[in-house]
Amino acid sequence: MSLPRLRQFVFVATDLEAGNVLQQVLDLGEPFHDPGVEEFGLKNSVYAIGDQFIEIIVPTRADATAARFLERNGEGGYMVIMQVDDIEAARTRIDSNDMRRVWNIDLEDVSASHIHPSDVGGAIVSVDEARPAASWRWGGEGWEQRAGMGALEAIIMESPNPEALGDKWAAALGATRVPDAIELEDADIVFAEGEREGVLMLSLEVPDPAAVMARARQAGLQCEEDSEDSNGAFAFCGVFITLEKTES
């Protein structure tokens, strides 16, 4: 059984206009609006980047989990969707670690389970098996033709106790923490010390970081220029997005 893939990252925002800004800055194609998220009291926009996805959700009901998240924390990183190759093995692992599965679905082309955020920490984690593996129902029909260029490279989580948070994520995903991160098939989840528990940064690989930064400045986003650690970064929905140049 291979390691999970980082397939989709979800922001919670107060307005879907945030997605329009991100679309412009990252030069993404048109989004997919999934009517299925109405079940959770949400509306959304899903953008393809390579064969991965960035989703913006906005709560439409005061009793929605995302609405409570916004009230407590403001806009931020809300959910991380991991692709696994064996959903039943993933569910068995989650159950054996006394983690609660709060939502499960089994369709012809995808099976998924959401883990209770209190049992993992930092964000909601979903494990999803797509059939075939290259497909992705949550991206909408024809997402391949709408995909922008780039990739989700890493998520940096912060916590007052990053070691404990990393251990819970590793247990949920069947990965090993070494020492301040867990390595996935195509990305890393890094755990750093901080005052709160949640998503601190999202690292993206893009073909032209300078062009992305120019568009971020034009959009009026808070920007940080090149450093030893990245080719620039900008603040978006409570998360810093750092940029790395795609290796040729």
C-alpha positions in Angstrom: 0.0 0.0 0.0 1.5 3.3 -1.1 1.5 6.5 1.0 -1.4 8.9 0.6 -1.3 11.8 -1.9 -2.2 15.4 -1.0 -5.0 15.8 -3.5 -7.1 18.8 -2.3 -6.7 21.7 0.1 -9.8 23.6 1.4 -10.0 27.2 2.6 -13.0 28.5 4.5 -13.9 32.1 3.6 -16.6 34.6 4.2 -17.2 35.2 0.4 -16.6 33.2 -2.8 -15.1 36.4 -4.2 -11.9 35.2 -2.5 -11.7 32.4 -5.0 -11.9 34.8 -7.9 -8.9 36.6 -6.4 -6.9 33.4 -6.1 -7.9 32.3 -9.6 -6.5 35.5 -11.0 -3.3 35.4 -8.9 -2.5 31.8 -9.7 -3.8 31.9 -13.3 -6.2 29.1 -12.7 -9.1 28.0 -14.9 -12.8 28.3 -14.2 -14.0 26.7 -10.9 -16.4 23.9 -10.4 -19.3 24.6 -8.0 -20.4 21.3 -6.4 -24.1 21.2 -5.5 -23.4 18.3 -3.1 -21.8 20.6 -0.5 -25.2 22.0 0.2 -25.6 18.9 2.5 -23.0 20.6 4.8 -24.6 24.1 4.6 -21.9 25.3 2.2 -21.3 26.7 -1.3 -18.0 26.3 -2.9 -15.6 26.9 -5.8 -13.0 24.2 -6.7 -10.0 25.1 -8.8 -7.7 22.5 -10.5 -4.0 23.0 -10.3 -2.1 20.3 -12.1 -4.0 17.2 -11.0 -4.6 18.6 -7.5 -7.2 21.0 -6.2 -7.8 24.2 -4.2 -11.3 24.6 -2.8 -12.9 27.7 -1.3 -16.0 27.1 0.9 -18.4 29.5 2.4 -21.0 28.6 5.0 -24.7 29.3 4.1 -26.1 28.2 7.5 -25.3 29.5 10.9 -25.3 25.9 12.3 -22.7 24.7 9.7 -19.4 23.4 11.1 -17.6 25.8 8.8 -19.6 28.7 10.2 -18.5 27.8 13.7 -14.9 27.5 12.5 -15.2 31.1 11.0 -16.6 32.4 14.3 -13.8 30.9 16.4 -10.8 31.4 14.0 -11.7 33.6 11.1 -10.8 32.6 7.5 -8.2 29.9 7.2 -7.2 26.4 6.2 -10.2 24.1 6.9 -9.7 20.7 5.4 -7.0 18.5 3.8 -8.2 15.8 1.4 -5.8 12.8 1.1 -6.1 10.3 -1.7 -5.5 6.7 -0.6 -5.4 3.5 -2.6 -7.4 1.4 -0.2 -10.3 3.1 1.6 -11.2 0.0 3.7 -7.7 -0.2 5.1 -7.7 3.5 5.8 -11.0 3.2 7.7 -9.8 0.3 9.7 -6.7 2.2 10.6 -8.7 5.3 11.7 -11.1 3.2 13.8 -8.2 1.3 15.4 -6.7 4.6 16.5 -10.1 5.5 18.2 -10.6 8.3 15.7 -14.2 9.1 14.8 -15.4 9.0 11.2 -18.0 11.7 11.0 -19.0 11.3 7.4 -18.7 8.4 5.0 -19.7 8.0 1.3 -19.3 5.1 -1.2 -20.0 5.9 -4.8 -19.1 4.1 -8.0 -16.1 6.3 -8.6 -15.1 7.5 -5.1 -15.3 6.5 -1.4 -14.4 8.9 1.3 -14.4 9.4 5.1 -14.0 12.6 7.1 -12.2 12.3 10.5 -13.5 14.3 13.4 -11.2 17.4 13.7 -10.8 17.0 17.4 -9.3 13.5 16.9 -6.6 14.7 14.5 -6.2 18.4 15.2 -5.4 21.4 13.1 -7.9 20.7 10.3 -10.5 18.3 9.1 -8.8 15.3 7.4 -10.6 13.4 4.7 -9.3 10.1 3.2 -10.6 9.4 -0.3 -10.1 6.5 -2.8 -10.8 7.6 -6.4 -11.6 5.0 -9.0 -9.7 5.2 -11.4 -6.9 6.7 -9.3 -6.3 9.5 -11.8 -10.0 10.7 -11.6 -11.4 13.2 -9.1 -15.2 13.6 -8.8 -14.8 16.6 -6.5 -13.1 18.6 -9.3 -16.1 18.4 -11.5 -16.5 17.1 -15.1 -13.7 18.2 -17.4 -11.4 19.5 -14.7 -8.4 18.4 -16.7 -9.2 21.0 -19.4 -9.6 23.7 -16.7 -6.4 23.0 -14.7 -3.8 25.7 -14.1 -0.1 24.9 -13.9 1.4 24.1 -10.6 1.3 21.7 -7.6 0.6 21.6 -3.9 4.0 20.9 -2.4 3.6 21.1 1.4 1.3 22.2 4.2 2.9 23.7 7.3 0.8 23.2 10.5 1.4 25.0 13.7 0.6 23.9 17.2 1.8 24.5 20.8 2.7 20.8 20.8 3.8 20.1 17.2 5.2 16.6 18.1 1.8 15.4 19.4 0.0 16.9 16.4 2.4 15.2 14.0 1.9 11.9 15.8 -1.9 12.1 15.3 -1.7 12.9 11.7 0.8 10.1 11.1 -1.4 7.6 12.8 -4.4 8.8 10.8 -2.6 8.5 7.5 -0.4 5.5 8.2 2.7 7.6 7.7 5.9 8.1 9.7 6.8 11.4 11.4 10.5 12.2 10.6 11.2 14.2 12.8 9.0 17.4 12.3 7.1 16.3 9.2 5.4 13.4 7.6 6.2 12.5 4.0 3.4 11.7 1.6 3.7 10.3 -1.9 3.9 13.8 -3.5 4.1 16.4 -0.6 5.0 17.0 3.0 3.0 17.9 6.1 5.3 19.9 8.3 4.6 20.6 12.0 6.0 23.8 13.6 5.6 25.3 17.0 3.1 28.1 17.3 0.6 29.7 19.7 -2.5 28.3 18.0 -3.3 25.0 16.3 -4.1 25.1 12.6 -2.7 25.7 9.1 0.1 28.2 8.9 1.3 28.0 5.3 0.6 26.3 2.0 3.6 25.8 -0.3 3.0 25.7 -4.0 5.2 24.9 -7.0 4.4 27.2 -9.9 6.2 27.8 -13.3 6.7 31.5 -12.8 6.7 32.7 -9.1 7.6 36.3 -10.1 4.5 36.6 -12.3 2.4 35.2 -9.4 3.8 37.7 -7.0 3.2 40.5 -9.4 -0.4 39.6 -9.7 -0.7 39.2 -5.9 0.6 42.7 -5.4 -1.8 44.0 -8.1 -4.7 42.3 -6.2 -3.6 44.1 -3.0 -2.6 41.0 -1.1 -0.1 41.2 1.7 3.2 40.0 0.1 6.6 39.0 1.2 9.4 39.0 -1.4 12.0 36.3 -2.1 13.8 34.7 0.8 16.2 31.8 1.4 13.1 29.6 1.9 10.9 30.6 -1.0 10.4 32.7 -4.2 8.0 34.9 -2.4 4.8 34.5 -0.4 1.4 36.2 -0.1 -1.3 36.1 2.5 -4.7 34.6 1.5 -7.7 33.7 3.7 -5.6 33.5 6.9 -2.8 31.4 5.4 0.5 32.3 3.9 1.0 30.8 0.4 4.7 30.3 -0.3 6.0 29.8 -3.8 8.6 27.5 -5.3 9.6 27.4 -8.9 8.6 24.2 -10.7 11.7 22.2 -11.5 12.2 21.9 -15.3 
